[in-house]
Structure formats: C-alpha cells, structure tokens
Amino acid sequence: MEARIKKFGEINIKDVDIVGGKNASLGEMYNQLTSKGVNIPNGFATTSYAFWEFLKENKIEEPLKQLLTKLDRKDFSNLETIGEQARGLILIGTFSSAFSKNIRKAYLNLCGNDLKEVAVRSSATAEDLPDASFAGQHETYLNVKGEDKLLEAVKKCFASLYTNRAIKYREDKGFEHHTIALSVGVQEMVRSDKGCSGVGFTIEPESGFENVIVLSGVWGLGENIVQGLVNPDEFYVFKPSLAREKYPIIQKKMGDKKLTMVYANKQKNATTKNIKTVKSKQQQYILSDNEIIMLANWSKLIEDHYQQPMDIEWAKDGITNTLFITQARPETVHQTRNKNTHIEYKLLGEGEILSQGNAVGSKIRVGKACFLKSPKNIGSLAPNTIIVTDTITPDWDPLLKQVTGIVTNKGGRTSHAAIVARELGVPAIVGCGNATTTITDGNAITLSCAQGKTGYIYQGALSFEEKEIDFSNIKMPATEVKMILADPESAFPLSFYPNNGVGLLRMEFIITHHVKVHPMALVKFDQIKGYSVKKEIEKLTKNYANKHDYFVDKLSQGIATIAAAFYPKEVIVRLSDFKTNEYANLIGGKDFEPTEENPMLGFRGASRYYNDLYKAGFALECEAIKKVREQMGLNNLKVMVPFCRTVAEGKKVLVTMAENGLKRGEHALEVYTMVEIPSNVILAEKFAEIFDGFSIGSNDLTQLTLGIDRDSELMGQLFDENDEAAKQMIKMAIQSAKKTHTKIGLCGQAPSDFPEFAAFLVKEGINSISFNPDALLKGIENINTAERIINKVETIQ
C-alpha cells in the first residue's frame, strides 16, 4: 500500500505528483540545502494517495466531477455557488482511523512529547510549474496546536482545492479539476509573529533583470505583505558583488510598516490580528545588513540548485532570532517571456495627476474607474474597466482577468495584487494611499506604468503610443552606442535595450529626487538660518547617526543601481554640475549658494570642487562614488569632471579627488573630462595628459562657440549644433583625441535628430555616441546608415 504520510527527509523535487509542488520543494531544500547552511523548518506531508483515498472512502469523487460540469465557463456567474458546494462535500467527509492515526503519529514524531505549534500548508499536485505559480490559491493555517486542531486544519486544506479562485485559476490555465490532488505540509512553526517575515525574488520582479535579488518584509506574519496592507521594507542585493564578498546591498528602502500581524487570543474565533507597530520599529529596518546578506546568499543557493529564478518566502523567529526559508517556487512571469521583444509605451498627452504608487508592469491603459469594496456579486465587467479599491486579496483573482487595470490604496511590489497582476499581464499601481479619495468612480482615467517604478493615474483619457520592438533584429554598429541616464528607477528595464554601457550618468537627478538636501546644509547644519528648513532636514535624516551619511547613502544607492544594471559595461558618472541657482533650490541651498547674474557661466562644475564654498560637499560626492566602486565592487564605474576650464584646474580637481580617496589609476579608477569649452578643444592634447577620456558636451560647446546662452528664448533660433563652427570644434577635439590615443565620445540629441550629424561624427572616427533612451534606437539606425555609406565609399576607393 502506498504511503499516506512522507517526512520531509523522504521527499525530493521529483515527488510533485505525490506531495505537490510546494512540499516537494520544501523536501528537496531540506535534504539538499540544510547542509549548506540554509535553515528549512522540518516537517511532513500528506500524500496525493491519502487525498484520493479520502475522496473514495467518502464517495465524493464522482459528485465533485458532476458538480464541476455545471460551472458557467463563460461568465462564471455561478462560481461562488459551485465552489461553496464543492468545499462542503469535502468538509462533511471524515478521515479514516488509519489516516488520522498516521497524522497523529507524524505530529508526535515531529514535536516530541511537547506538542508545539505547526504551520499547515496546502500543496496541489499542479503547483509551482514554470507557467503557473498557483500563488495564493489554496489555504495555509498557522499556529495550529494539538492533534484534533491539526486534523481539522488538514481537512480545511483539502477543501481549499476548491476555493473560488483556485477553480477559476485552473480553468484559465487549462487544468482538469479531477486530475489534481491536494497534499498538506505540516511544518515546525517559525515564530515570525514575534519577529518578521517576507518574500524574495532572485530576479527583479518588474523588469526581469537577473543580476539582483529583491527581498522585502514586514514585522510579524507575512500575510500583511500578501494582502498589501502595509508598505514593507525593500532590499536590492547585487549578485556579482555578493559572489565576490563585497558589500552587495545596492538599495535599501524603508517602508512604514504601520501594522504588525500577530496571533489572536486563542479564545476568540480569529486566528490572527493586526496591531499598530510602535514608532521605533516603524523607523527601524526589519533586518540587519548581515541578515540581508545571509538571506541573499541562501536565495542564490536556492536559485543555483533549481537552475532557475525563484520566488521565496522567509521568516525570522522572534524568540530565537533565527532566519528560515519557509517556501520556494519557480518565478513564473519572466521565464516564459521573450526577452528580445519589448513593447514600448509612451504618453503623448498631459493631464492632472490624481494619484501615484508602485508601478507593476510597464503598460499604459485608459479606462473607466470602477470602485469596488469586494469582488462578490460583481458579475461581468466592461472590457475597459480599471478597478480602484483599498486592497486586493486572493479572493479577487477570478475577477482580475476581466479588467484592463488595477489601482489600490495599499500594497507593495511583492503583494498578492502585484504578483497576480504580473502573471496576468494586467498593469497595476499599488500602494497609492489615497486613490479611492482622489479618483472619481465612473470617470475616465489613464493608468501609466511606463515611467519607471512609480506609476501615475491621470485624469481623463490621455493619448499614448504602443510600439513593439524586436531587439534581436537590431544590429549594433562598430561605433559604440551608450545611454544618457539619470533616473535609477528606469535602469533595470533600460538595461535590456541594445547598448555598450552608459556614457553619461547625471547624478543631479539623484540628488534632486532622492537626496533632496544641499550637501553643505548637511555638513554645516548649524549654520542654517530657517527653523522650517532645519525641521525638514531633521525629518529626512532621522534614521542616520550623522547627517552626511544620509547624503552618501542616498547618492551611492542611486549610482550603484545604474552601475549594477549595466555591469560589467562601463558606466561614466559625471560629478555634480548644478548651477548656483539650481543648487539653491535644494533644501537648505539658499544659505550656501552665492547669487550670480549668469549662473550658466559662473560657479559650476570643476571650479566648485576645490573651492571652500563647496569643498566639503564635494567630499561627500567622492565618498559616495568610492563606496560604490570599492565597497560594493562596482568597478565598472568611471568618473567624469564637467566644465573644467583650464588644465591647471583639472589638476586641482584630481588632487582634491585623491585627498577624498578617489585617486586616478588607483583601484583601476579612470577619470574623464567633458569637452564643452573651447579651451578644452584648443588644449585637448594637454588635457589628455591628465585625463583618461573625453566626452563632448555638444550643447555647452555650441553655446560657447557661438556665444549664445542656450537658455535664452530670444536667441534660441540661432542655437544650432549643426553650425559649421560648432562642428569644426568637435572635429578638432576628435582629431586631438586620436592623436593622443584618448577615448572620446559625444553626449547629445543631435546624432538621433539629424542623420547627417551622426554621419559627420562617424566619419571623423568618434569612439562612442550616447543617447537619451527615447532617442537610442533612432540613433543606432543613423549610425548604422552612416557606417554603411562610409564603408561603401572606402570599398570603392
């Protein structure tokens, strides 16, 4: 006779048909990875044989089949009724004395004489397949103690094979209901109610970028993440740095974690309850750096073992302070996606932003807002409906395939709403906070997930374009094609575009949007005059022992994210090039910036770095870059000095950089300079003696060649990068670079806008051209055309 119970020690990944995907994975990890240091709670599983035996003994196998034939497979109007009846058939059944005895014995063997709490998890025999995750379809019961309670939980798990959402999911995926059995895993409890818990992906869940591990978590039980009730902490770990034992955490984002789910009083019917998280814990990361790195290492071991990206659940026992992996399943969204095909969405209109949150996917959709508090009795929805609600739980799943978009007040990137939206390919914006108050029910809205990690909901139906691009058909030219980037949020998806790296990383965007504070206001906080400004800075830096650490942390994470996205290709970060009026707009900036008549030609670029007015702020920039290169191991990062007026000034900057730990040539550090001033062109050979490479800034070089303020509306019509004088300056710079064997590139819009400009650069022998992402593909086309013409001419000659 086949076994009704199998210990984890007797289970491996080939036993999916016996114990389901979830339990097969737990058994596999318990047997193969505990010896490598991965903590997996021990347990046992009921088998598919036990499930089929239960159905036969209670004579409910045929009634279940007959019941499912009555399902309305068009509108699913009777789904709730069919599900309720199917579960009822199982719940009134009884376990055989032999099966009950087997469970009691296995429970005693697991716990010993002290009957401990256990976790009871459902595991279907069609679960965790490459194209079907079954996430959240079946029930889990936690904190179950005692033999009778355990038997009750096992039967409830059996019944959960026929939850409404599981029935609908199997219909959508084409599974035959009567061919799938349910196994129940019984596992030692991890007391995360007193600790913390969360999920992890060994792939970036939005873009499919494979070189990071994304971990997120909350205080207490992980159901708050699944339900999207709280904003969790998020950690991004870079795999190559992890492998080289460098500091691999490239991003840390603190969530509010306002609620903590714990176990309810045993006398009450509810098994769990949410309590308010104390303020001190809200403002504390749930994991230490060492714990993040430990979990990331375990996640990588699991991924390597299964040879595919994984979706992982973890928990920390608050009594023993021990971390555990409680579940691992294949990541199902990106494995089946063609990475060479990309659909690009672009908004063409502008509108009032009603709300914003975490973007899931990259699509844009227009539809009618439909406010829902519950999925019950909704019936059919119009094809262009965008659901707007507080939060989404697994009960919503049958409804979500009918909608064009999802907007929720609550939820993070790893909430159930986000996971299901990704799998269905439905764009969603979760964790908006205020969507149900700022959006009007029934109004037309535009949902945009095409602008990075932040998604926006706009008033009205905005125009947008949708374009499919097949990257496999794009031939890269001999001239290197690089990107101009500023926003770390867009780095991972943009890394899939054809490119040779990043020719210009503008750190100003990171400072403006992520740091927000003027560096000197952090260094000389006591000299700030305004009370409200001080209060605002105190609020931003409250979790940092030293205010300057806040600047270094935020800037380094932004730079590291872009450097990691394109690793090991070179990424050239330009040192800050704000003008004084722009710096003054940062929080606290007005107290530290002089007023200038013409900031464009004033105290900007290189001249700031060694000047006492900014030298201490520049030291923070250097510290952030040094952290990225040396601590995080992102040695593909190079540094570029902007607006360097003289060779003597260049030397001063290099000395100042060296004083701050960034010495040219040390740790293979290369330092480039911008060519954007006529002096850079005239003395290019001398600049080449102190710098490793050049990047032509065509806007500033044109401005200073033609004597036109490029910000002037009056003079705008005369500003032309195609002007013969401007092109002559560029030609001279390229010739000098070739003579001195110095790499030279150009950053600008002109090569994509004007094919003749691209042809001019290629003919002169430029090494690389960098484009803004929206101009990249057109730029590649223009360069390829230019190279074909030049090669044809050379062949004829």
C-alpha positions in Angstrom: 0.0 0.0 0.0 1.2 3.5 -0.8 2.2 5.8 2.0 -0.3 8.4 3.3 2.5 10.4 5.0 6.0 11.3 4.0 8.6 13.1 6.1 10.5 16.0 4.5 13.6 13.8 4.8 11.9 11.3 2.4 10.8 13.9 -0.2 12.5 15.4 -3.2 11.6 17.6 -6.2 10.6 14.6 -8.3 7.7 14.0 -5.9 5.4 16.8 -7.2 2.7 14.2 -8.2 2.9 12.7 -4.6 3.1 15.8 -2.4 2.6 18.8 -4.7 5.0 21.5 -5.8 5.3 23.4 -2.5 6.0 20.3 -0.4 8.3 18.7 -3.0 10.3 21.9 -3.0 10.5 22.0 0.8 11.6 18.4 1.0 14.2 19.0 -1.7 15.6 22.0 0.1 15.5 20.3 3.5 17.6 17.4 2.1 19.9 19.2 -0.3 20.5 22.7 1.2 20.5 22.4 5.0 24.0 21.0 4.8 25.0 24.3 3.0 23.7 26.4 5.9 20.1 27.1 4.7 17.6 26.8 7.5 14.5 24.9 6.5 11.9 24.0 9.2 11.4 20.3 9.4 8.0 18.7 8.7 6.0 16.0 6.9 3.4 15.9 4.2 0.2 14.0 3.4 0.3 12.4 0.0 -1.9 12.5 -3.1 -2.7 8.9 -2.3 -4.2 10.0 1.0 -6.3 12.6 -0.7 -7.7 10.2 -3.4 -8.3 7.6 -0.6 -10.3 10.2 1.3 -12.5 11.1 -1.7 -13.2 7.4 -2.4 -13.9 6.5 1.2 -16.4 9.4 1.5 -17.8 8.6 -2.0 -17.4 12.3 -3.2 -15.1 11.8 -6.2 -18.0 11.5 -8.7 -20.2 14.1 -7.1 -17.3 16.6 -7.4 -16.9 15.8 -11.1 -20.6 16.2 -11.7 -20.7 19.5 -9.8 -17.9 21.0 -11.8 -19.7 20.2 -15.1 -22.4 22.7 -14.1 -19.9 25.6 -13.9 -20.7 28.5 -16.1 -17.5 28.7 -18.1 -18.4 31.8 -20.0 -19.3 34.4 -17.3 -18.6 32.3 -14.2 -21.8 33.6 -12.8 -22.3 30.5 -10.5 -18.6 30.2 -9.5 -19.3 31.1 -5.8 -22.1 28.6 -5.5 -20.2 25.8 -7.2 -17.1 26.5 -5.0 -19.1 26.5 -1.8 -20.8 23.2 -2.6 -17.5 21.6 -3.6 -15.9 22.6 -0.3 -18.9 21.5 1.6 -18.7 18.0 0.1 -15.1 17.7 1.5 -15.8 19.3 4.8 -18.6 16.9 5.7 -16.3 13.9 4.9 -14.5 12.0 7.6 -10.9 10.8 7.8 -10.3 7.1 8.2 -8.9 5.9 11.5 -5.8 4.8 9.8 -5.2 8.2 8.2 -5.9 10.1 11.5 -3.5 7.7 13.3 -0.8 8.4 10.7 -1.1 12.1 11.1 -1.1 12.0 14.9 2.0 9.8 14.9 3.9 12.0 12.4 2.9 15.1 14.5 4.3 13.4 17.7 7.5 12.4 15.9 8.0 16.0 14.7 7.3 17.7 18.1 8.2 15.1 20.6 6.3 15.0 23.9 5.8 18.8 23.8 3.0 19.4 21.2 4.3 22.5 19.5 2.5 24.9 17.2 2.9 24.0 13.5 2.2 25.6 10.1 -0.3 23.7 7.9 0.1 24.5 4.2 -1.8 23.3 1.1 0.2 22.0 -1.8 -1.5 21.0 -5.0 0.0 18.5 -7.4 -0.1 21.0 -10.3 1.5 23.8 -8.3 4.7 25.8 -9.0 5.0 24.8 -12.6 7.0 27.0 -15.0 3.9 28.7 -16.3 1.6 28.5 -13.3 2.5 29.6 -9.8 -0.9 28.9 -8.1 0.2 31.7 -5.7 -2.4 32.3 -3.0 -4.9 29.8 -4.5 -5.1 27.4 -1.5 -5.2 27.9 2.2 -2.5 28.0 4.9 -3.2 27.7 8.6 -0.6 28.9 11.2 -0.1 28.4 14.9 -2.0 25.1 14.9 -1.5 23.2 18.2 -2.9 19.8 19.2 -3.9 16.7 17.3 -7.6 17.5 16.8 -6.8 21.0 15.7 -4.3 19.6 13.2 -6.7 17.1 11.7 -9.3 19.9 11.3 -6.7 22.1 9.5 -5.7 19.3 7.2 -9.4 18.8 6.1 -9.8 22.6 5.6 -6.7 22.5 3.3 -8.2 19.6 1.4 -11.3 21.7 0.9 -9.3 24.7 -0.3 -8.5 22.8 -3.5 -11.9 24.2 -4.5 -11.7 27.8 -3.4 -13.4 30.0 -6.0 -10.1 31.5 -7.0 -8.4 28.0 -7.4 -11.3 26.8 -9.6 -11.1 29.9 -11.8 -7.3 29.7 -11.9 -7.4 26.0 -13.1 -10.0 27.0 -15.7 -7.8 29.8 -17.0 -4.7 27.6 -17.1 -6.5 24.6 -18.7 -6.1 22.1 -15.9 -8.6 19.3 -15.4 -10.0 19.6 -11.9 -10.4 15.9 -11.2 -6.7 15.2 -12.1 -5.3 17.4 -9.3 -4.9 16.2 -5.7 -4.0 18.2 -2.6 -1.1 17.4 -0.3 -0.8 19.1 3.1 2.5 20.1 4.5 2.9 20.2 8.3 5.9 22.2 9.3 7.6 23.4 12.5 6.4 26.9 13.3 8.7 29.9 12.9 7.5 32.5 15.4 7.6 35.3 13.0 4.7 36.9 14.9 7.4 37.9 17.4 9.9 38.6 14.6 9.5 39.4 11.0 8.8 37.8 7.6 8.7 38.4 3.9 9.4 37.3 0.4 12.3 37.3 -2.0 12.8 37.1 -5.8 16.1 36.1 -7.3 15.2 38.3 -10.3 13.9 41.8 -10.3 10.1 41.2 -10.5 9.2 44.1 -12.7 11.8 44.0 -15.4 13.2 40.5 -15.2 16.7 41.8 -14.6 18.6 38.7 -13.4 21.6 40.2 -11.5 19.7 41.3 -8.4 17.9 39.6 -5.5 15.0 41.6 -4.2 13.9 41.0 -0.6 11.0 42.6 1.2 9.5 42.2 4.6 7.4 43.4 7.5 7.2 43.0 11.2 5.1 40.0 12.3 3.4 37.5 10.0 3.9 37.8 6.2 0.2 37.9 5.4 0.4 41.8 5.6 2.7 41.6 2.6 0.4 39.2 0.7 -2.6 41.3 1.4 -0.7 44.5 0.7 -1.9 46.0 4.0 1.4 47.6 4.8 4.3 49.2 3.0 7.2 46.8 3.5 11.0 47.4 3.7 12.8 46.6 0.4 16.3 45.5 -0.2 18.1 45.1 -3.5 21.2 42.8 -3.5 23.6 42.7 -6.4 24.6 39.1 -7.2 28.1 39.7 -8.6 29.1 41.7 -5.5 27.6 39.0 -3.3 29.7 36.4 -5.1 32.9 38.5 -4.6 32.1 39.1 -0.9 31.8 42.8 -1.5 29.0 44.9 0.2 26.2 43.8 -2.1 23.2 45.9 -0.9 22.7 48.5 -3.6 19.3 49.7 -2.4 17.5 49.9 0.9 14.0 51.4 1.1 12.3 51.7 4.5 8.5 51.1 4.4 6.2 52.5 7.0 5.3 49.0 8.4 2.4 50.6 10.3 0.8 47.3 11.2 2.2 44.1 12.7 0.2 40.8 12.3 0.3 38.6 15.4 -1.7 35.6 16.6 -5.0 36.4 18.2 -6.2 35.3 21.6 -7.0 31.5 21.4 -10.4 32.0 23.0 -11.5 34.1 20.0 -12.6 32.8 16.6 -10.0 34.9 14.7 -6.6 33.2 14.4 -4.6 36.4 13.7 -5.0 40.1 14.4 -3.2 43.3 13.3 -1.8 45.7 15.9 -0.2 49.1 15.5 3.6 48.9 15.1 5.4 51.0 17.7 7.0 54.1 16.2 10.6 53.0 17.0 10.1 49.8 15.0 8.4 51.6 12.1 11.6 53.7 11.8 13.9 50.6 12.0 14.8 48.2 9.2 13.4 44.7 9.9 16.8 43.1 9.1 20.4 44.0 9.7 22.8 44.1 6.8 24.3 40.8 7.8 20.8 39.2 7.8 20.0 40.7 4.4 23.3 39.3 3.0 22.6 35.9 4.7 19.1 35.7 3.1 20.5 36.8 -0.3 23.2 34.0 -0.1 20.5 31.5 0.7 18.3 32.8 -2.2 21.3 32.4 -4.6 21.9 28.9 -3.3 18.3 28.0 -3.9 18.4 29.6 -7.4 21.6 27.7 -8.3 20.2 24.5 -7.0 17.0 24.7 -9.1 18.8 26.4 -12.1 16.1 29.0 -12.5 14.8 32.2 -10.9 12.9 31.6 -7.7 10.1 33.2 -5.6 11.0 32.6 -2.0 9.3 33.1 1.4 11.3 33.7 4.5 10.7 34.2 8.2 12.6 35.2 11.3 11.8 33.6 14.6 11.5 36.4 17.2 12.2 34.1 20.1 15.4 32.5 18.8 16.3 35.3 16.3 16.9 32.6 13.7 16.1 33.1 10.0 14.4 30.4 8.0 13.3 29.8 4.4 9.7 28.6 4.5 8.9 28.2 0.9 10.4 28.4 -2.6 8.7 28.2 -6.0 9.8 28.9 -9.6 9.3 32.5 -10.7 6.7 32.1 -13.5 6.3 35.6 -15.1 9.7 36.2 -16.8 10.7 32.6 -17.5 8.0 32.4 -20.3 8.7 35.9 -21.6 10.7 36.6 -24.8 13.4 39.0 -23.6 14.2 40.1 -27.1 10.8 41.5 -27.7 9.9 44.7 -25.9 6.7 46.8 -26.1 7.4 50.4 -25.5 4.6 52.6 -24.2 4.8 56.4 -24.3 2.3 59.0 -23.1 1.6 61.6 -25.8 -0.7 63.8 -23.7 -0.6 65.6 -20.4 -3.1 65.5 -17.6 -3.7 66.2 -13.9 -2.1 63.5 -11.7 -4.8 62.1 -9.4 -2.6 59.6 -7.5 0.6 57.7 -7.7 2.1 54.5 -6.3 4.2 51.4 -7.1 4.1 50.6 -10.8 3.5 46.9 -11.7 4.4 46.2 -15.4 5.2 48.9 -18.0 2.0 49.4 -19.8 -0.4 52.3 -20.2 -4.1 51.8 -20.1 -7.2 54.1 -20.5 -10.5 53.0 -18.9 -13.4 53.8 -16.6 -12.7 53.8 -12.9 -14.8 51.3 -11.1 -14.8 51.4 -7.3 -15.1 48.1 -5.6 -15.0 47.1 -1.9 -15.4 43.4 -2.6 -15.3 41.1 -5.6 -18.7 39.4 -4.6 -21.7 39.6 -6.9 -19.9 41.9 -9.4 -20.8 39.8 -12.4 -19.2 40.8 -15.7 -17.2 44.0 -16.2 -16.8 46.2 -19.2 -13.6 45.4 -21.1 -12.1 48.8 -20.3 -12.7 48.8 -16.5 -9.9 49.9 -14.2 -10.6 48.6 -10.7 -10.0 51.1 -7.9 -10.0 49.6 -4.4 -8.4 49.7 -1.0 -6.6 46.3 -1.2 -6.7 43.0 -3.1 -6.6 39.5 -1.6 -6.6 36.1 -3.3 -10.4 36.2 -3.3 -10.2 38.8 -6.1 -8.3 36.6 -8.5 -11.3 35.3 -10.6 -12.3 39.0 -11.3 -8.9 40.4 -12.2 -8.7 38.7 -15.6 -11.7 40.7 -16.7 -10.2 44.2 -16.1 -7.8 46.4 -18.0 -6.0 47.8 -14.9 -5.8 47.7 -11.1 -5.3 50.6 -8.7 -5.1 50.0 -4.9 -4.5 52.2 -1.8 -2.4 49.5 -0.1 0.2 47.1 -1.3 3.9 46.8 -2.2 5.7 45.4 -5.2 5.5 41.9 -3.6 1.9 42.0 -2.5 -0.6 39.4 -3.9 -2.1 42.1 -6.1 1.3 42.8 -7.7 2.2 39.1 -8.2 -1.1 38.3 -9.8 -1.1 41.4 -12.0 2.3 40.5 -13.3 1.2 36.9 -14.1 -2.0 38.1 -15.9 -0.1 40.9 -17.7 -2.6 43.5 -16.2 -0.9 46.8 -15.4 -1.4 47.8 -11.7 -0.5 50.7 -9.5 -0.5 49.6 -5.9 0.1 51.4 -2.6 -1.3 54.7 -3.7 -2.6 55.5 -0.3 -5.3 57.9 -1.5 -6.6 56.5 -4.8 -10.2 55.9 -3.5 -10.4 59.6 -2.4 -8.7 61.4 -5.3 -10.3 59.3 -8.2 -14.0 59.7 -9.0 -15.9 56.5 -9.5 -17.1 56.1 -13.1 -14.7 58.8 -14.6 -12.3 58.1 -17.4 -8.7 57.8 -16.1 -5.3 56.9 -17.6 -3.1 54.4 -15.8 0.6 54.7 -16.7 3.3 52.2 -15.6 5.6 53.4 -18.3 7.6 56.0 -16.3 9.8 53.8 -14.1 9.0 52.3 -10.7 6.4 55.0 -9.9 3.1 54.6 -11.6 0.7 57.6 -12.2 -3.1 57.8 -12.5 -4.1 60.8 -14.7 -7.5 62.5 -15.0 -9.2 61.7 -18.3 -8.3 59.6 -21.3 -4.8 60.6 -22.5 -3.3 59.7 -25.8 -0.4 57.2 -25.8 1.5 55.1 -28.3 2.4 51.4 -28.1 5.3 50.1 -30.2 6.7 46.6 -30.4 10.5 46.4 -30.7 12.4 43.2 -31.5 15.9 43.7 -30.2 17.1 40.6 -31.9 16.8 42.4 -35.2 18.9 45.4 -34.2 22.4 45.3 -35.4 24.9 47.2 -33.3 27.3 49.5 -35.2 31.1 49.5 -34.8 30.8 52.9 -33.1 29.9 52.3 -29.5 26.3 53.2 -28.6 25.8 54.3 -25.0 23.0 55.8 -22.9 22.5 59.0 -21.1 20.7 58.2 -17.8 19.6 60.0 -14.7 16.8 58.0 -13.0 17.8 54.8 -11.1 14.2 53.6 -11.3 14.4 53.2 -15.1 17.8 51.5 -15.1 16.8 47.8 -14.9 14.3 47.8 -17.8 16.6 50.0 -19.9 19.5 47.6 -19.5 17.7 45.2 -21.9 18.0 47.8 -24.8 20.9 47.3 -27.1 23.8 49.3 -25.7 27.5 49.5 -24.8 27.0 51.0 -21.4 26.2 54.4 -20.0 28.2 57.3 -21.4 26.7 59.9 -19.1 25.1 59.2 -15.7 23.7 62.5 -14.4 23.9 62.5 -10.7 21.9 65.7 -10.4 18.6 63.8 -10.8 19.6 61.5 -7.9 20.5 64.5 -5.7 17.3 66.4 -6.5 14.8 63.5 -6.2 16.4 61.1 -3.7 18.8 63.2 -1.6 16.8 66.5 -1.8 19.1 68.3 0.6 22.1 70.6 -0.3 25.2 68.7 0.8 26.6 71.8 2.6 23.3 72.0 4.6 24.2 68.5 5.9 27.9 69.4 6.6 27.1 72.7 8.2 23.6 72.0 9.6 24.1 74.5 12.5 24.6 77.4 10.1 21.1 77.0 8.5 19.0 80.1 9.4 15.5 78.9 8.8 13.8 76.7 11.5 11.4 75.1 9.0 14.3 74.1 6.8 16.1 72.5 9.7 13.0 70.7 10.7 12.6 69.3 7.2 16.2 68.1 7.1 15.8 66.5 10.5 12.8 64.6 9.3 14.7 63.3 6.2 17.8 62.3 8.1 16.1 60.9 11.3 17.4 57.4 10.8 21.1 58.4 10.3 23.6 58.9 13.1 25.4 61.5 11.0 23.7 63.8 8.5 26.4 63.5 6.0 25.9 59.7 6.0 22.4 60.4 4.6 23.8 62.1 1.6 26.4 59.4 0.9 23.9 56.6 1.4 21.2 58.0 -0.9 23.6 59.1 -3.6 25.6 55.8 -3.6 22.4 53.7 -3.8 21.2 55.7 -6.9 24.6 55.5 -8.6 25.0 51.8 -7.7 21.7 50.9 -9.1 22.6 52.2 -12.5 26.1 50.8 -12.4 24.7 47.4 -11.4 22.0 47.5 -14.2 24.7 47.8 -16.9 27.5 45.8 -15.2 30.1 44.9 -16.4 29.8 47.5 -19.2 31.3 50.9 -18.3 29.1 53.5 -16.6 30.5 57.1 -16.6 29.2 59.2 -13.7 29.5 62.9 -14.1 30.3 64.8 -10.9 27.6 67.3 -10.0 27.1 70.1 -12.5 24.3 72.1 -10.9 24.4 75.9 -11.5 24.2 78.1 -8.4 20.5 78.8 -8.9 19.8 75.1 -9.2 21.8 74.2 -6.1 19.9 77.0 -4.2 16.6 75.2 -4.9 17.8 72.1 -2.9 16.6 72.0 0.7 18.9 74.4 2.7 20.6 75.5 -0.5 19.8 79.2 -0.3 22.1 79.6 2.8 25.1 78.2 0.9 24.9 79.5 -2.6 26.0 82.9 -4.0 23.7 84.9 -6.2 25.0 85.2 -9.8 23.9 87.2 -12.8 24.7 84.4 -15.2 24.9 81.0 -13.4 25.5 79.2 -16.8 29.0 80.7 -16.9 29.5 81.0 -13.2 30.3 78.9 -10.2 29.7 75.5 -11.7 31.4 72.2 -12.5 35.1 71.8 -11.7 35.5 75.2 -10.1 33.3 74.2 -7.2 35.2 71.0 -6.1 38.3 72.6 -4.7 36.6 75.9 -3.5 36.0 76.3 0.2 32.3 77.2 -0.5 31.7 73.6 -1.7 34.8 71.5 -1.0 33.2 69.7 2.0 30.1 68.9 -0.1 32.3 67.6 -2.9 33.9 65.3 -0.4 30.5 63.6 0.1 30.2 63.0 -3.6 33.6 61.4 -3.6 32.7 59.3 -0.6 29.6 58.0 -2.3 31.5 57.1 -5.5 34.2 55.4 -3.5 31.6 53.3 -1.7 30.1 52.2 -5.0 33.4 51.3 -6.6 35.3 49.8 -3.6 32.8 48.6 -1.0 30.1 47.5 -3.5 32.6 46.2 -6.0 31.1 48.1 -9.0 34.5 48.8 -10.6 32.8 49.4 -14.0 32.0 52.9 -12.7 34.2 55.7 -14.1 34.2 59.4 -13.1 33.8 62.4 -15.3 34.7 66.1 -14.5 32.4 68.7 -16.0 33.1 72.2 -17.1 36.8 72.1 -16.5 38.1 75.5 -17.8 41.9 75.0 -17.6 44.5 72.3 -17.3 45.6 73.8 -14.0 42.0 73.5 -12.7 41.9 69.9 -13.9 45.0 69.1 -11.8 43.5 70.8 -8.8 40.4 68.7 -9.1 42.4 65.5 -9.4 44.3 66.4 -6.2 41.1 67.1 -4.4 39.6 63.8 -5.5 42.8 62.0 -4.4 42.5 63.6 -1.0 39.0 62.2 -0.8 40.0 58.6 -1.7 39.5 58.8 -5.5 43.0 58.7 -6.9 43.2 58.4 -10.7 44.7 55.0 -11.5 44.2 53.6 -8.0 41.9 50.6 -8.0 41.8 51.0 -11.8 39.9 54.3 -11.5 39.6 56.2 -14.8 38.8 59.9 -14.8 37.3 61.5 -17.9 36.5 65.2 -18.5 33.8 66.9 -20.5 34.8 68.7 -23.7 32.4 71.6 -23.6 34.5 74.7 -23.5 36.7 76.0 -26.4 39.8 75.8 -24.1 39.2 72.0 -23.8 39.4 71.7 -27.6 42.4 74.1 -28.1 44.4 72.4 -25.3 43.0 68.9 -25.8 46.4 67.3 -26.0 47.4 68.8 -22.7 44.1 67.7 -21.1 44.8 64.2 -22.4 47.9 64.1 -20.3 45.9 64.3 -17.0 42.6 62.6 -18.0 41.8 59.1 -19.3 39.0 60.1 -21.7 36.9 62.8 -23.2 33.1 63.3 -23.6 31.9 66.1 -25.9 29.0 68.0 -24.4 27.7 69.4 -27.6 25.1 71.8 -26.0 27.7 73.7 -23.9 30.3 73.6 -26.6 27.9 75.0 -29.2 26.8 77.7 -26.7 30.4 78.8 -26.0 31.5 78.6 -29.6 28.6 80.7 -30.9 28.3 82.9 -27.9 24.6 82.0 -27.3 23.1 81.4 -23.9 21.3 78.1 -24.6 18.7 79.0 -22.0 17.7 82.2 -23.9 14.4 82.1 -25.6 15.3 85.2 -27.7 18.4 83.6 -29.1 17.1 80.0 -29.3 16.6 80.1 -33.1 20.3 80.8 -33.6 21.4 77.8 -31.4 22.4 75.0 -33.8 24.7 72.1 -33.1 24.9 71.6 -36.8 26.6 75.0 -37.2 29.9 74.7 -39.1 31.9 76.4 -36.3 30.5 74.0 -33.7 31.2 71.0 -35.9 34.7 72.3 -36.5 35.4 72.4 -32.8 34.1 68.8 -32.4 36.3 67.7 -35.4 39.4 69.3 -33.7 38.6 67.6 -30.4 38.3 64.2 -32.1 41.5 64.6 -34.1 43.4 65.6 -30.9 42.0 62.6 -29.1 43.0 60.2 -31.9 46.5 61.7 -31.9 46.9 61.1 -28.1 45.1 57.7 -28.2 42.4 59.1 -25.8 38.9 57.7 -25.9 36.4 60.3 -27.0 32.6 60.2 -27.1 29.7 62.6 -27.5 26.6 63.0 -25.4 23.6 64.7 -27.1 20.4 64.7 -29.1 21.7 65.8 -32.4 23.0 62.4 -33.7 19.5 60.9 -33.4 17.7 64.0 -34.7 20.0 64.6 -37.6 21.3 61.7 -39.6 23.9 64.0 -41.2 25.3 64.9 -37.8 25.7 61.2 -36.9 27.4 60.7 -40.3 29.8 63.5 -39.5 30.8 62.0 -36.1 31.3 58.5 -37.6 33.4 59.9 -40.5 35.6 61.7 -38.0 36.2 58.5 -36.1 34.5 59.2 -32.8 34.6 56.2 -30.4 31.1 56.4 -28.9 27.9 58.3 -29.0 25.5 58.5 -26.0 21.7 59.0 -26.4 18.8 59.6 -24.2 16.7 56.4 -24.0 13.9 57.7 -26.2 16.4 58.5 -29.0 18.6 55.4 -28.7 17.0 53.3 -31.4 16.9 56.1 -33.9 20.5 56.9 -33.1 21.6 53.3 -33.7 19.8 53.5 -37.1 21.5 56.7 -38.0 25.0 55.4 -37.1 24.4 52.1 -39.0 23.4 54.1 -42.1 26.5 56.3 -41.8 28.8 53.4 -41.4 27.3 51.6 -44.4 27.9 54.7 -46.6 31.4 55.2 -45.3 32.3 51.5 -45.8 30.9 51.5 -49.3 32.9 54.6 -50.2 36.1 53.1 -48.7 35.5 49.8 -50.7 35.1 51.7 -54.0 38.3 53.7 -53.3 
